[in-house]
């Protein structure tokens, strides 16, 4: 099943996904906000975001929303979580009716506490919403390295159709009807990646990093359960899989941000790390729901400047002892 896929976003992940859509046999139109990026993609490169990687031919790049969305059978919104509301407000009138909107960013809207699917539903009430998530780096996908992700939609047959339309021998898409579980896993793993990077940057050792990631996963499971997510989703690609990837590599913007934080380096001008905006609202949500999430709360406090990394670690290490399964 081939279709015209509109990709909104000309950054690394947007470009890589556009390349994958072409490889899967789809017609692809990509919107980018600046003409320089559009011209670069037309030259089959994107040096600002994917340096040294040749962009696949046949991607129709434009700065015109309407032209990109015209005739689309599917839309991939590859727009940062905190910018999604503003972008959808502009494009909603141009999105074809009943066409799936696939959310490809990971986060929770900071000001409202809404999941990105809830934000999309405000502007596109008549369009089905899906999410694409999982352990994946843009450069790996662009280079054609084996990658597995999951596509989630409340209407699971639609998720299955999208997975089939996007997949190739090197890009395997699984499907699920647990949209909330996929969104929670994708959003919270960014917060724990900052924590893991900070522990590593502060020189606290591999043992501390392993403990941070493992106990972070416990918090992810608690919050996902409170939102009604299925346990199998949290154990899958968009939960445990994505957590393992982003908490172990400086290719992850969130891990790299935490690494700089732990080393005491300047954070000015660093690439966008979605976990920075998500940490505070995630801590607020956990508090409101009475969910124990000490690592999320610690990351939020560190980012707010109210405690240091060493103070946070000390507080975590001196918490009352309990059974591990608790």
PLY file of the C-alpha trace (Angstrom):
ply
format ascii 1.0
element vertex 326
property float x
property float y
property float z
element edge 325
property int vertex1
property int vertex2
end_header
0.00 0.00 0.00
1.64 3.25 -1.13
0.38 6.77 -0.51
1.44 10.39 -0.47
3.04 11.11 2.91
3.40 14.69 4.14
6.27 15.21 6.59
6.11 18.35 8.70
9.62 19.13 9.88
12.98 19.39 8.16
15.25 18.56 11.09
17.26 15.37 11.47
14.36 13.11 12.42
11.96 14.65 9.90
14.47 14.24 7.08
15.32 10.68 8.10
11.64 9.72 8.24
11.03 11.32 4.85
13.86 9.19 3.46
12.34 6.08 5.01
8.92 6.86 3.57
10.51 7.02 0.09
12.30 3.72 0.67
8.94 2.17 1.54
7.61 3.22 -1.87
5.56 6.24 -0.85
5.42 9.65 -2.53
6.85 12.14 -0.03
6.39 15.88 0.47
8.35 17.58 3.25
7.72 20.97 4.84
10.58 22.87 6.45
10.34 26.32 8.00
13.38 27.84 6.28
14.31 28.04 2.63
17.92 27.03 3.29
16.83 23.61 4.54
14.45 23.19 1.62
17.15 24.04 -0.89
19.58 21.68 0.81
17.13 18.76 0.67
16.51 19.48 -3.00
20.29 19.09 -3.44
19.94 15.78 -1.57
21.67 16.92 1.60
20.84 18.45 4.97
24.19 19.55 6.39
22.69 21.48 9.31
20.99 18.36 10.73
22.41 15.27 8.99
25.95 16.26 7.99
27.71 13.90 5.64
24.58 11.89 4.78
23.16 11.82 1.27
19.41 12.45 1.26
17.34 10.10 -0.89
16.04 11.41 -4.20
12.38 12.14 -4.84
11.51 14.10 -1.69
9.43 17.14 -2.59
10.60 19.88 -0.19
8.78 23.18 0.37
8.17 25.98 2.86
4.49 25.99 1.85
2.20 24.19 4.32
-0.69 23.86 1.89
1.40 22.49 -0.96
2.96 19.87 1.30
-0.37 18.73 2.71
-2.29 18.75 -0.57
-3.43 15.24 -1.43
-1.70 13.62 1.54
-2.91 10.21 2.64
-0.97 10.48 5.88
0.78 13.29 7.80
3.88 12.85 9.97
4.18 15.68 12.50
7.92 15.79 13.24
7.69 18.96 15.30
9.08 19.46 18.83
6.51 18.71 21.52
6.37 22.24 22.90
5.89 23.69 19.40
3.17 21.29 18.28
0.21 23.41 19.41
1.36 26.47 17.47
2.09 24.43 14.37
-1.25 22.63 14.37
-3.08 25.92 14.83
-1.55 27.04 11.52
-1.98 23.87 9.48
-5.27 22.43 10.76
-7.28 23.98 7.95
-5.02 22.43 5.32
-4.95 18.85 6.63
-7.19 16.67 4.44
-10.25 15.26 6.21
-9.96 11.82 7.85
-6.23 11.58 7.10
-4.15 10.06 9.93
-1.92 12.46 11.86
1.13 10.56 13.09
2.95 12.26 15.97
6.71 11.69 15.81
7.90 13.87 18.71
8.04 12.71 22.31
6.93 14.79 25.26
4.14 16.20 27.40
2.93 19.73 26.77
4.51 21.78 29.53
1.82 24.40 30.07
-1.22 22.10 29.99
0.07 18.67 31.01
-1.62 17.19 27.93
-0.27 14.29 25.93
0.50 15.25 22.34
-2.42 13.18 21.05
-4.73 15.29 23.21
-3.25 18.47 21.76
-3.74 17.13 18.22
-7.35 16.21 18.98
-8.12 19.83 19.86
-7.21 21.01 16.37
-8.01 17.91 14.30
-11.09 16.36 15.93
-12.03 14.55 12.72
-8.61 13.10 11.97
-7.38 9.86 13.55
-4.24 10.34 15.63
-1.32 7.93 15.87
2.18 8.03 17.34
5.47 6.63 16.05
8.03 5.89 18.75
10.83 3.55 19.71
14.61 3.26 20.04
15.86 5.11 16.98
18.48 7.69 16.10
17.96 9.82 13.01
21.45 9.19 11.65
21.02 5.43 11.97
17.72 5.52 10.09
19.08 7.85 7.41
22.07 5.56 6.90
19.78 2.57 6.43
20.84 0.77 9.60
18.36 -1.76 11.04
15.76 0.01 13.18
12.56 -1.12 14.89
9.78 1.18 16.09
6.14 0.95 17.10
3.13 2.75 15.68
0.22 3.25 18.05
-3.36 4.31 17.39
-6.58 3.80 19.31
-7.96 2.24 16.12
-5.49 -0.64 16.01
-6.34 -1.69 12.41
-5.17 1.76 11.31
-1.88 1.27 13.20
-1.45 -2.02 11.37
-2.03 -0.37 7.99
0.44 2.41 8.74
3.05 -0.07 9.95
2.73 -1.98 6.69
2.99 1.21 4.62
6.13 2.42 6.44
8.10 -0.82 6.80
11.02 -2.11 4.75
13.63 -4.82 5.29
15.69 -2.38 7.37
12.86 -0.53 9.13
10.46 -2.75 11.04
7.26 -1.22 12.38
5.26 -3.00 15.04
1.72 -1.87 15.84
-0.42 -1.44 18.95
-3.71 0.05 20.06
-2.14 1.41 23.25
-1.61 5.02 22.19
-1.32 6.35 25.74
1.27 3.76 26.73
3.47 4.59 23.74
3.22 8.33 24.42
4.04 8.00 28.13
7.06 5.79 27.43
8.41 8.13 24.78
7.96 11.22 26.92
9.36 9.97 30.22
12.40 8.18 28.84
13.77 11.63 27.93
13.68 12.67 31.59
15.52 9.54 32.69
18.08 10.02 29.91
18.91 13.43 31.44
19.30 11.73 34.82
21.56 9.02 33.39
23.67 11.60 31.58
24.00 13.73 34.71
25.14 10.76 36.78
27.71 9.86 34.13
28.87 13.44 33.71
29.29 13.84 37.45
31.61 10.80 37.48
29.42 8.76 39.81
30.18 5.48 38.06
28.53 2.84 35.91
26.85 1.22 38.91
25.06 4.45 39.77
23.99 4.88 36.15
22.57 1.35 36.01
20.67 1.92 39.25
19.30 5.23 37.97
18.03 3.69 34.74
16.53 0.66 36.46
14.71 2.62 39.14
13.67 5.16 36.51
11.96 2.35 34.65
10.03 1.54 37.82
8.74 5.12 37.87
7.84 4.93 34.20
5.78 1.80 34.88
3.98 3.45 37.80
2.98 6.50 35.80
2.03 4.48 32.74
-0.19 2.26 34.87
-1.89 5.30 36.36
-2.70 6.48 32.83
-4.18 3.10 31.93
-1.33 1.89 29.74
-0.82 -1.81 29.11
2.17 -3.38 30.90
3.31 -5.03 27.64
3.66 -1.62 26.00
5.97 -0.33 28.72
8.12 -3.45 28.36
8.36 -2.94 24.60
10.11 -0.71 22.09
8.54 2.59 23.14
9.23 1.99 26.83
12.13 -0.19 27.89
13.67 -0.25 24.40
13.78 3.52 24.02
14.95 3.95 27.61
17.93 1.64 27.07
18.99 3.47 23.92
18.68 7.04 25.14
20.23 6.38 28.54
23.40 4.91 27.08
24.56 7.11 24.21
25.65 10.70 23.74
23.83 10.56 20.39
20.74 11.12 22.52
20.22 14.86 22.96
18.75 14.26 26.40
21.64 12.10 27.58
24.09 14.64 26.14
22.27 17.44 27.95
22.51 15.54 31.24
26.15 14.77 30.55
26.92 18.49 30.18
24.86 19.23 33.28
26.80 16.68 35.30
30.13 18.07 34.10
29.14 21.61 34.96
29.41 22.75 31.34
27.46 25.62 29.87
24.03 24.60 28.63
23.55 27.67 26.45
22.98 26.98 22.79
22.72 23.22 23.17
20.43 21.26 20.80
16.84 20.90 21.95
16.36 18.24 24.64
12.65 17.47 25.02
13.16 16.05 28.52
13.97 19.51 29.88
10.42 20.73 29.29
8.86 17.38 30.19
10.56 16.94 33.59
8.73 19.71 35.42
5.25 18.84 34.18
5.87 15.12 34.70
6.84 15.80 38.32
3.70 17.91 38.75
1.48 15.20 37.27
3.04 12.54 39.50
2.51 14.73 42.56
-1.13 15.44 41.70
-1.86 11.74 41.20
0.03 10.65 44.29
2.55 8.64 42.26
5.96 8.10 43.82
8.50 9.38 41.29
11.62 10.55 43.15
13.95 10.49 40.14
11.62 12.57 37.99
11.18 15.01 40.87
14.95 15.18 41.36
15.58 15.92 37.67
12.93 18.65 37.73
14.52 20.20 40.82
18.03 20.06 39.33
16.84 21.72 36.12
15.05 24.37 38.18
18.29 25.06 40.04
16.82 24.29 43.45
19.21 21.41 44.24
22.56 20.17 42.98
23.23 16.77 41.44
25.13 15.63 44.52
22.29 16.76 46.79
19.79 14.90 44.61
21.85 11.71 44.66
22.28 11.96 48.41
18.53 12.37 48.86
17.80 9.38 46.63
20.37 7.17 48.39
19.05 7.95 51.86
15.39 7.26 51.11
13.80 4.66 53.42
14.71 1.08 52.48
11.92 -1.02 50.99
11.25 -4.14 48.97
12.52 -3.76 45.41
9.16 -4.64 43.87
7.48 -1.80 45.76
0 1
1 2
2 3
3 4
4 5
5 6
6 7
7 8
8 9
9 10
10 11
11 12
12 13
13 14
14 15
15 16
16 17
17 18
18 19
19 20
20 21
21 22
22 23
23 24
24 25
25 26
26 27
27 28
28 29
29 30
30 31
31 32
32 33
33 34
34 35
35 36
36 37
37 38
38 39
39 40
40 41
41 42
42 43
43 44
44 45
45 46
46 47
47 48
48 49
49 50
50 51
51 52
52 53
53 54
54 55
55 56
56 57
57 58
58 59
59 60
60 61
61 62
62 63
63 64
64 65
65 66
66 67
67 68
68 69
69 70
70 71
71 72
72 73
73 74
74 75
75 76
76 77
77 78
78 79
79 80
80 81
81 82
82 83
83 84
84 85
85 86
86 87
87 88
88 89
89 90
90 91
91 92
92 93
93 94
94 95
95 96
96 97
97 98
98 99
99 100
100 101
101 102
102 103
103 104
104 105
105 106
106 107
107 108
108 109
109 110
110 111
111 112
112 113
113 114
114 115
115 116
116 117
117 118
118 119
119 120
120 121
121 122
122 123
123 124
124 125
125 126
126 127
127 128
128 129
129 130
130 131
131 132
132 133
133 134
134 135
135 136
136 137
137 138
138 139
139 140
140 141
141 142
142 143
143 144
144 145
145 146
146 147
147 148
148 149
149 150
150 151
151 152
152 153
153 154
154 155
155 156
156 157
157 158
158 159
159 160
160 161
161 162
162 163
163 164
164 165
165 166
166 167
167 168
168 169
169 170
170 171
171 172
172 173
173 174
174 175
175 176
176 177
177 178
178 179
179 180
180 181
181 182
182 183
183 184
184 185
185 186
186 187
187 188
188 189
189 190
190 191
191 192
192 193
193 194
194 195
195 196
196 197
197 198
198 199
199 200
200 201
201 202
202 203
203 204
204 205
205 206
206 207
207 208
208 209
209 210
210 211
211 212
212 213
213 214
214 215
215 216
216 217
217 218
218 219
219 220
220 221
221 222
222 223
223 224
224 225
225 226
226 227
227 228
228 229
229 230
230 231
231 232
232 233
233 234
234 235
235 236
236 237
237 238
238 239
239 240
240 241
241 242
242 243
243 244
244 245
245 246
246 247
247 248
248 249
249 250
250 251
251 252
252 253
253 254
254 255
255 256
256 257
257 258
258 259
259 260
260 261
261 262
262 263
263 264
264 265
265 266
266 267
267 268
268 269
269 270
270 271
271 272
272 273
273 274
274 275
275 276
276 277
277 278
278 279
279 280
280 281
281 282
282 283
283 284
284 285
285 286
286 287
287 288
288 289
289 290
290 291
291 292
292 293
293 294
294 295
295 296
296 297
297 298
298 299
299 300
300 301
301 302
302 303
303 304
304 305
305 306
306 307
307 308
308 309
309 310
310 311
311 312
312 313
313 314
314 315
315 316
316 317
317 318
318 319
319 320
320 321
321 322
322 323
323 324
324 325
